[in-house]
């Protein structure tokens, strides 16, 4: 059931990203997808670990792309 929730979060964030232009929700959608993949392989993982995986992966993606975006301007 938790896997389904993470997949739904990823889908909803992807739809939100389709209606925005800032590439903000995309990184969180990918973070949710990464978390869903981890949960698929380790279904007994604690919810706190899941939230940590989501937060860390989303922030890393966001920081890397924002840093690269600033280098281009």
N, C-alpha and C positions, 0 to 999 in steps of 0.2 A: 504494500500500500504506500509506503514511503517513497518507493521508486516512482510510482505514478504521480505523486505530488511534485517531486522534483522535475519530472518531465513536463507536467502542466505549467509549472513556474517558468521553465525554459520556453515553452510555446507562447505563453502569455507575454513574456518579455520580448520575444521575437516579434510578435504582432505589434506591441507597443513601439518597438524600434522601426517597424515599417511605416509608422505614422509620424515619426520624428526625424530630425535631420542631424542630430548631434552625436550619433554613435555612442550614446551613453548606455542605453538599455542592452545593447548587443553584448557587451562584455559581461554583464550580469547574467544574461541568457546563456552564454557559453559557460560561465561559472556554475550555473544550475545544471547544465548538461554534463559537465565534468563530475559534479556531485552525484548525478543520477548514474553515471557509469561506475563510479566507486561503490555506490549502494548496490548496484546490480551484482558486482563481484563479492561484496562484503555486506550482505543484508542485515547482519547483526550489529553493524557499526552504530555507536551512540549518536543521538541527535545533536549533541554538542560538537562532536567530531564532524558531523555533516555540515553544520553551520560554519565551523571553522574552515573546512575545505572550500565551501562556497565563498566565504569572505576572502580568504587568502587568494584563491584562484582568480576571483573577480578583480580584486585590487591589483594583483600583479599584471593582469591583462590591461587594466585601465592605465596604470602607471607607465607601462612599457609603450603603449600606443600614444599616450599624451606626450611622453618624452620625445618620441620619434616625430610626432606632429610638430612640436616646437622647433625641432632641428630643421624642418623643412621651410619654416617661415623666416 
